Amino acid sequence: MSISTLISTVLQLAGSLCFLLYGMKLMSDGIQASTGEKLKAALHFMTGNRFAAALTGCLLTMIIQSSGATTVMVITFVNAGLLTLVQSIPVIFGANIGTTITAWIVALFGFNFKIETFAVPIFGIGYVLTSMRRWNKQGPGQAVMGFGLLFIALGWLSSTISAHSGSMTFLPALQNLGAFSIPVGLLIGIMLTALMHSSSAMTAIVITLAFNRLITWEFSAVIVIGSEIGSTIDSIMASFGANPNAKRAALSHVLFNVTTALIALVLLKPFTSFVDFIVPGNVEDNIVFHIAMLHTLFKVGGNVLFLPWVPQIARLTERLVPDDPAEAEQSYRLDFPETAVRNSPMTYIITAQREVSHMADKAVQMFDSLQYGFTDRSGRFVIDHYDNLVKDEAYLDQMHEQLINYLIRCEQLNVDAHQNDLINSLVQIVSELESLSDDCLSIGVYIKRMTEKQYFYPQEDFERLLPYLELARQLLQFVYKNIDKRLSEKQLEFAKELEDQIDGEKKALKKIARDRLEGGANVKAELLYMDLVKQIEKVGDRCFAIAGQLSVDD
C-alpha cells in the first residue's frame, strides 16, 4: 500500500469514526433534550425496589441512548442526596442492559439493506424539524438527524474497512497471537472505549469489522467484553470531587463491569458456544446477530448474578471508600461536574433544588434555636446556642456563594425558557435564605445584648413577643414545607395573611415600646426592643418573598 493510499485510508477511517460518534451523540442529546423534564418522575420510580430501579436504569438508557449519561446522572443524584447508595447501584446495573439496544439497531438495520440510501433523507427530515421553531421539535429533530448520521457513518466505515480495501491487514496478525490474542483484544476494547466514551460505538465498530470478516467471532467477543471495562471511564470522571457516597456509586459500577468481564473471559468458550446454540444459522453468515446476542446476554447475566447482592455490594464499597473524618460539616462545597450532560440541565437543576431545600432546613434550625432566648431568660441561650448560631450563619453564607456559582453554571447549559425561569427563581430564593440567616443572627445578637446588659422589661410585654415570633415561625415553616413545590393562588393568599398579621403585630409591639419610653423607661433598652421587633418582621418579609418565587407559574 502506497503512502498516499495509507494516508487516505487513515483519514477516511478517522472521518467515519467521527461521524459515527457525532451521530450517536446527536441522537442521544436530542432525545435527552426532549425528555429532560421527565427526570423527576423517573426519580420517584428509581426509589422502589432493586428490580424496579434496574428496570428504570435500563429504560432510561434505552431512551437517551447512553449508559454513560445515565450513570453520570445517577452519580450526580447520589452526590446531591436525591438517591441513596443502595438505590443507585441497581439503576447503574440496569443501565448496562439498556446500552445493548444500539447493538441490535446496528445488527438489524445496518447491513441487511442499504440504509445509507435512506440516511440522507432521514437527516433532511431531522433538519427540517429543528429549523421549524414554531413546531418546537428541536429535540426530536436532533435525534432524527443523529439517526441518519449514524447509518451514513456505518456505510462509510464498512466500505473503508472492507476485506477488499486491504486497510486492515494488521488485524489477522493480532488475532493469531495464540493465548496473547485474548489480552490484546481485551486491551483494544478497554482503550478505544475509554477514548470514545461510548461502549455502544465500540460495539458498532466491532460488528462492522466482523461483518466484513476482518475479525473472528472469538476476537469480537473479547473486544466487546473489554469495552465493558472501558465504559466505566465516565463514572470515574463523574466521581472526581464528589462526596463519599457518589464515589461509592462510581466504584460499584467499576466493580460490576470488571467482575462481569473477568467472569465472561474465564467462561469465554462455553459462553460463545451458548450464543452459537441459541442464535440460528451459521456463525459467519449471522455474526452481527451473534455479537448483539453476546452483548445482551453478557449484560443481562451480570444483572442476574449481582442484583440480589446490592446491599452487600454497597457495604463493600463503604469499606473501600470510608468516610473522611476531616469532612465534618464545618465548610460547604458544591462542585459543578465538568462531565455535565449539557442537554440534560434538569439533572443539575434538580441537584440545586435539593441543596436549596437543605439550605432552608438550616435556616429553620437557626430560627427554632432563637425560641430558647425568648422562653428562658436565665442566659442559657448565650451559653448553649449563640455560638452555633454564628457557625450556622457562616455555613449558610458559604452555601449562598456556592449555590449561586452552581446556578450560574447551570444557566450556561442548553436551558429552555422554563428552565431559565426556574434557575432565576432559585437564585432569588437562595439570596432570601441567606438574608434570613443574617436576620436570625441579628435577633440572636439582640437577645445576647439584652441578657448581658440585664435590661428589664415587664413580663407581660416580653411574653407578647412569643405569639409574634410564632407567626413568623409559622410562615417560615410553611415556606420550608413547600420549598420544592409550586404554590397555588390559595396558598399564596394564606402566606399573605400571615405576613399581614406579622405587620399588624409589629405596629402594636412598637407602640408598647414607645409608651414605655414616654413613661420614662430605659431608652437604650426600648430601642433595642424595637430593633428586635423590626428584625422579626424582616423574617416574615423574607419568607413572603420566597413564597412569591414559589408561586411563579410553570
N, C-alpha and C positions, 0 to 999 in steps of 0.2 A: 504494500500500500504506500503510495507516494505521500510526501509531506502535506501537499495541498489537499489531498483526499482525506488525510487524517485530521487536519485542522477543520475541514468542512464537516466531517462526521462528528467531531467533538462539539462543534458549535451547534449543529442540528440536535444532537443529543441533549446538550445543556438547555437549548431553547425549548425542546419538547418537555423536559422535566419542569422547567419554569412555568410553562403553560399549564401543565398538569397540576402543579402546586397552586398556581393562581386560580385555576378553575375551581379546585376544591375549596380554596379559601373564600372565593366569591360566593360559591354556593352556600357554604357554612355561614358566612357573615350575613347574607341575605335572609336566610332562614332565622338566624338569631335576631336580626332587626325586626322581623315580623312577629316573633314570639316572646320577646324580652319581657313584655308586661305580664306574661303568664307565669313568670318565675315564682312569684309569691304563692300562687295556687299550687305549683309543683312542690314548694317547700312544705306545705301542710301535708301533702301525701308522703313526702320523704320521712316524716316523723312517725310513721306507722311501724309495723313490724319489719324485720330484716328482709323478708321476701318482697314486701311492698316497696321497700326502699331500693332493693336491687332492680325491681321492675321499673321504678322511676328513673334510675340511672340509665337503664337500657333504653327506655323510650325517649328520654331527653337527648341521649346521644344520637339515636336514630333521627330525631327531629333536626338537631343542629349540626349533624354530620361531623362531630368532632369529640372524641373521648377526651382529648387534651383540654378542650374548652369546658367540658362538664367537670373534669377533675379539678381544674383551676377554680371553677365556680364553687365547688363543694369545699375546697380548702379555704377559700375566702370566707364562706359562710361559717366554717368552724372557727376561723380566726376572729370573726365578729360575734361569736357566741350564738349564732342562729341555729346551728346544728351541734349536737354533741359528738364526741369522737365515735361512740358506738353507732349513732345514726348515720354518720358519714361513711363508714367503712363499706357497708353493703351497697351504697349508692355508687361508690368508686368501683366495686366489683362488677356491678351491673353495667356500668359504662363500658367495660371491656367487651361485653356481649353486643352492645349497641353499635360498636365500631365495625362489626362484621358486615353490616349492610352494604358498605362500599364495595367489598369484595364480590358480593352477589350481584350488585349493579353492573360491575365490570364484566363478570363472568357471563351474565345473562344477555347484556346488550352490547358489550364492547367488541365482540368478534363474530357473532352469529350473522350479522349483516352489516352493510356499510353504514354504520351510524354517523360517520363524518359527513355523509351526504346530507343528512338532516340536521347536523350540528349547527351549520351556518344559519339556516332559517330559525332554529331554536334560539340561537344567540340574538338574532334580529328581533324576535318577539320579546325577549327579555329586555332588550334595549328600549323598545317602544314603551314597555310597561314602566321603566324607570324614568323615561322622558316625559310621560303624561302626568304632570304634577296633580292635576285635578282628580285623577283616579286614586292617588295616594297608595300606589302599589310598588314603591321603590324597593322594599324588601323582597317581595316575591319576584320582581323583575331581576334583581341581582342574583337570586337563586337560579332562575332560568338561564341567565347569561353564564353563570358558573357551570351549570349542567352542560351547556353547549360547548364551552371551552374544554371541559373535562374530556369529552369524546373527540374533539379536534386534536387534543394533545395525545390521546391514546392512539389515534390514527397515525400521527407523525412519529410517535415513539415506536410503533410497530414496524413502520417502514424503515426507520433508521437502524433498528437493531435486528432486522430480519436475518435469517440464516444466510441469505444470498448476498447481503451487503458486505459481509466479511469484517464488520466493525467490532465484533465481539469475539474474536478468535482466542482471546486470553481466558475466556470463561471455562472451556473444556479443561485447560491446564489446572485451574483452581479446583475443579471437581474431581480430578484424577490424582489427588494427593494422598489417597488411601485414608487412613484414620485421621489425618490432619485436615481433610476437606470439611469435616464437621465443625471444628473450631473456627476455620476460616469463614465458612458460611455464616456461622453464628456472629462472628465479629462484623461481617459485612452488614448483616441485619441490624445489629446494635448501632453501629456508627452512622450508617446512612439514615436510619430512622431518627436518631438524635439530631443529626444535621438538618433534616427536613421538618422535624417536629410533627411528623404525621406517619403513624403506622399504616393508616389506610392508603396513603400514597405509595408507601413501600410495598404493600401487598399488591396494589395495582401494577407496579413495575414488575414484580416477581411473576404475576400472572401473564403479563405481556412477554417477558423473557421465555417463560415456559411454553406459551402458545407458539412462539417462533422456534421451539425446540433448541434453545440455546442453553438451557439448564435442565438438569434431570429432575424427576419427581422428588427424590430424596433431598437433593440440594435445595430445591424450592422450599420444602418443608422446614429445613434448618434455618434458612434466611427468615421465613415467616416467624418462626419461634424466636429468633434473635431480635426481630422488630418489636416483640413484646417487651423485652427489656429496655430497648432504646426509647420506647414510648413514655417511659417514666420521667424523661427529662423535664417535661412541663410541670409536673407536680413537684419535682425537686426545686425548680426555679421559683415556683409559687410559694414555697415554704421559707424562702430567704426572708429574714426579718420578721417572720410570723411568730405567734405565741406557741408554747409547747404543744398544745392540742392540735394546732394546724400542722406542725412538724410531724406529729404522730400520725395524722391522717395521710400525709405525703409518704411517710415511712411504710404505712400499711399497703399503699399502692406499690411501692418498690418491692416489699417482701412478697406480696401476692404474685406480681409479674415474674420476679426472678425465680421464685419457688416453682410456679407452674411451668416455666420454661425449662428448668432443670429436670423436672419430672418427665416432661414431654421428650427431652433429649435422651434420658435413660431408657424410656419406652418407645424410642423412635421407630424401630422395626415393627413391633406389634401395632403401634398407633397408625402408621401408614398402611399397614395390611388391613386394619379395620376400616379405614376410609375406602380402600380399594373394594372391600366387600360390600359396603353399603351404597357406593356410587356406581350405577350401572355403566356398562361399556368399557372399552379398552382404555387403559390409563393414558397412553399417548394421545388418543383421539379426544379424550374428555378431561385433559389435565387441568383446564381452567376451573371445572366444577370440583375436581379433586382438591385443588388448593383452597377454593372457597369453603368446601365442606371441612377440610382440616382446620382452617382458621376458625370456623364456627364451633366445631367440637372441642377444640383447644380451649376456647374462651368459656364455653358452657361447662366443660368438665372442671375447669378451675373453680367456677362458682359452686358447682355441686359439691366439690371436695371441701371448700373452705367456708362457705356461707354458714354452715352450722356452728362454726367456731369463732364467730365475730367477737363475743365477749372476751374469749381467751386471747385473740389477736390484739384486741385493744389493751389488755393488761400487759402483754408482751411489749408493745410499743411504749407503754408508760414506764416500763423498766428500762428500756433502751434510751428513751428520751425523758429523763427525770425533770421535775420542776426545778427551776433555778431559784434558790432561796434569795438571791440578790434582786429578783424581780418582784419585790414586795410593792404594794400599791402606794408608793411614795411619789412616783412620777408617772405621767401618762404619755403614751406614744401610739400613734395611729399611722402606720405606713401605707402608702398607696402602692399597690402591687405594680411593678414595672411590666408584668406579664398580663396586664389588663386586657380583657376581651373587649376591644374598642367598640364593637357593635352590640354589646350587651351591657350598657351602662346601668341598667336596673340592678344588676348584681351588686354593683358598688354603691348605688343609692340605697339599697336595702341595708347594706352594712352601715352606712351613715345614719339611717333611721334607727337602727339598733343602738348605735352609740349615743344618739340624741336621747333615746329612752333611758339609757344608763346615766346620762348627764342629769336628766330630770329627776331620776331616783336619788342622786346625790344631793340635789337641791332640796328635795323633800326632807331628806335626813337632816340637812342643816337647819331647816325651818323647825322641824319637830324638836330638835335639841334646845331651841330657844324657849320652849314652854317651861323648861325647868327653871329658867331665870325669872319667870313670872309667878310660878306656883310656889317656889322655895326661895324666900328672901334671906336665907341664912348665909349666903355667899358660896354655897356648894357648886353653883353653876360655874363660877370662875375657876374653881379648882378642877372640877370634873369634865367640863365641856368646852371651855373657851379655847384652849389650845387646839383641840380637834376641829373647832370651827374655823380657826385660822388656817390649818392644814387643808381642810376641805375646800376653802375658798381658793387657795393656791392651786389645788388639784383641778378645780373647775376652770381656772384661768388657763391651765395647760390644755384642758380638753377644748376650750374655746379656740385657742390658737391652732391646735392640731386638726380639729374638725373643719374649721374654715379653710385651711390649706387643702384638706382632703376634698371638700366640696368644690373648691375651685378647680382641682384636678378632674373631678367628675364632669364639670362643665366643658372641659376640653375634649371629652369623648363625643361620639356621634349621638348627641341627645336630641330628642324631638322637642316640640314646643311644650308639651305637658311635662316632660321630664325636667326641662329647664325651669319651668314654674315651680316644680316640686323642690328642686335644688335651691332656688331663691328663697322659698318658704322656709326650708331647713336652716339656711344661713341666718334668717331673721330670728327663728326660734332659738338657735344656739346663742346668738347675741343677747337675746332677752334673758335666757337662763344664766348667762354669765353675769349680767347686771343684777339679776335676782340674788345670785350668790353674794354679790357685793352688798346688797341691801341687808341680807341676813347677817353678814359680818358686822355691818354698821349697827344693827339692832343689838347684836352681842356686845359691841363696844359701849353702847349707851347703858345696857344693863350692868356691865362691868364698872362703869364710872359711877352709876347710881349706888352700887354696892360699896365701892372704895370711898366715895365721898360721904356715904351714910346719909343720903338725902332722905328726908321723911315725907311721905305722902299719906293722906288719910286712907285707911284700909279700904273703905268702900270705893274711893276714887281709883285706887290702884287695881282693885278687883274688876272695875269696869273695863279694864284693858283686856281681860280674859275673853269675853264674848267677841270683842273686836278682833282679837288675834284669831279666834276660832273661825270667824267669817273669812279671813284671809287664808287660813288653813284649808277650809272647805273649797275655796276657789282653786288653790294650788293642787289639792288632791283631785279635783275634777279635771284639771288640765293634765295632770300626770297620768290618770287612768285612760285618757283619750289621746295621748301624745302621738300614737301611731295610727290614729283614725281620722276620719273627716267628720266634723261636727255638723249636725243638721241645724236648720234655722231655729228650731225649738231649743236645742241645746245651747246655741249661742245666746238666745234670749235669757236662758237660765243663768249663764255666766254674767250677762249684763246686769241682771237683777242683783246678783251677789256683789258685783262691783259697786252698784248704786248704794247698796246697804253699807258697804265699807266707807264710801264717800260721806254718807249721812252720819255715820258713827264718828268719823274723823272730825267733822264740824262740831258735834256735841262734845267730844272729849277736849278739843282745843278751847271751847267756850268755858269748860270747867276749869282748865288751867288759867285762863285769863281772869276768871272770877277769883281764883285763889291769889293771883298776883295783885288784884285790886284790894284784896283783904290783907295784904302785907306779907305774903308768903315769900320764900327764898327765890330771888329772880333766876339765879343760875339753875336751881332745881326745876323750876317751872319751864324754863326754856328747853332744858334737856328733856323734860316730859313731852313738850310739844314736838321736839325733833323726833322723839321715839314714835309718837303717834303718826307723824308725817311719813316716817320710814316704813311703818307697817302698811300704810296706804299705798306706798310705792310698790310693795309686793303685789297688791291687788292689781295695780296698773300693769305690771309686767305679765301677770297671769292672763289678764284680759287681752293683752296684745298677742300673746301666744294663741289664745283661743281664736282670735281673729285670723291668724295664719292657718289654723287648723280648719277653718270654715271655708277656705278658698275652694271653689268648685274644681272638680276633676276635669 
